[in-house]
Amino acid sequence: MAESQGFVIQNTMDEIIDGLYVGSSMAETDKDKLKSCGITHILTVASHYQPTYPEDFVYKSISIDDLPEENII
């Protein structure tokens, strides 16, 4: 578990329905775990993000800041 700017960042992901996972940006860095879960596509909702394994997974990135005033609509 890493700590950055007062936030605890865990390298975990949870399966929310069969085959659909949600996790932190740190979870995206564990290629073996992603492959073992059968993950082929990664959706990232974050600002200033670069895919870690662009040759191994299909990425879709939505650039948005994690701030209360961010307009997500």
Summary of the structure (lengths in Angstrom):
residues: 73
radius of gyration: 13.0
end to end distance: 32.0
largest distance: 37.0
contacts: 143
relative contact order: 0.15
helix: 12%
strand: 34%
